[in-house]
Amino acid sequence: MGAGEADPEGQMRIAGLREGIRALGWIEGQNITLDVRFANGDPRLMRDYTLAFVEAKPDLIVVNGTPALDAVFRATKTIPVVF
């Protein structure tokens, strides 16, 4: 998330993602892991988080916002990304 942790819209989006994956039968901590990070609008922090995610080799990266998407596209061309 490009926004800060206290951002209400960001929290709503994360809640919606969690609700959606539950509706599909995914259970956090059992068959899916969500690692949510908040960059607070800081491009350096966004880059650092992105590099850490790419290094962890997840099956998928979900991003919110163009700056986050740009950071992910700069870091990987092999991990699928949902925007």
C-alpha positions as CSV (number, residue, x, y, z in Angstrom):
1,M,0.0,0.0,0.0
2,G,1.3,3.4,-0.9
3,A,-0.7,5.1,1.8
4,G,-0.2,5.0,5.5
5,E,-1.6,2.3,7.8
6,A,-4.2,4.7,9.2
7,D,-5.6,5.6,5.8
8,P,-9.3,4.5,5.8
9,E,-9.5,3.8,2.1
10,G,-6.4,1.6,2.3
11,Q,-7.9,-0.3,5.2
12,M,-11.2,-0.8,3.3
13,R,-9.3,-2.2,0.3
14,I,-7.4,-4.6,2.4
15,A,-10.6,-5.7,4.2
16,G,-12.2,-6.2,0.8
17,L,-9.3,-8.3,-0.4
18,R,-9.5,-10.5,2.7
19,E,-13.2,-10.9,2.3
20,G,-12.8,-11.8,-1.3
21,I,-10.2,-14.5,-0.7
22,R,-12.3,-15.9,2.1
23,A,-15.2,-16.2,-0.2
24,L,-13.0,-18.2,-2.6
25,G,-12.1,-20.6,0.2
26,W,-8.6,-19.2,1.1
27,I,-7.9,-19.1,4.8
28,E,-5.2,-16.8,6.0
29,G,-2.5,-18.7,7.9
30,Q,-3.6,-22.0,6.5
31,N,-3.5,-21.9,2.7
32,I,-2.6,-18.3,2.0
33,T,-0.4,-15.6,3.6
34,L,-1.0,-11.9,3.2
35,D,2.0,-9.7,4.0
36,V,0.7,-6.1,4.0
37,R,3.1,-3.2,4.0
38,F,2.4,0.5,4.2
39,A,4.8,2.9,2.5
40,N,3.2,6.1,3.8
41,G,3.9,7.8,0.5
42,D,7.7,7.2,0.8
43,P,9.2,6.1,-2.5
44,R,12.3,4.8,-0.8
45,L,10.3,2.7,1.6
46,M,8.1,1.4,-1.2
47,R,11.2,0.3,-3.1
48,D,12.7,-1.4,-0.1
49,Y,9.4,-3.3,0.6
50,T,9.2,-4.2,-3.1
51,L,12.7,-5.6,-3.1
52,A,12.0,-7.6,0.1
53,F,8.8,-9.1,-1.5
54,V,10.6,-10.0,-4.7
55,E,13.5,-11.6,-2.8
56,A,10.9,-13.7,-0.9
57,K,9.7,-15.1,-4.3
58,P,5.9,-15.0,-3.6
59,D,3.4,-16.7,-5.9
60,L,1.7,-13.3,-6.5
61,I,2.1,-9.6,-5.6
62,V,-1.0,-7.4,-5.1
63,V,-0.4,-3.7,-5.3
64,N,-2.5,-0.6,-4.8
65,G,-1.7,2.5,-6.7
66,T,0.5,3.4,-9.6
67,P,3.7,4.2,-7.6
68,A,3.6,0.7,-6.0
69,L,2.9,-0.9,-9.4
70,D,5.9,1.0,-10.9
71,A,8.2,-0.2,-8.1
72,V,7.1,-3.8,-8.6
73,F,7.6,-3.6,-12.4
74,R,11.1,-2.2,-11.9
75,A,12.0,-5.1,-9.5
76,T,10.5,-8.1,-11.3
77,K,9.3,-9.4,-14.6
78,T,8.6,-12.9,-13.5
79,I,6.3,-12.7,-10.5
80,P,2.6,-12.2,-11.4
81,V,1.2,-8.9,-10.2
82,V,-2.4,-7.9,-9.5
83,F,-3.2,-4.2,-9.6
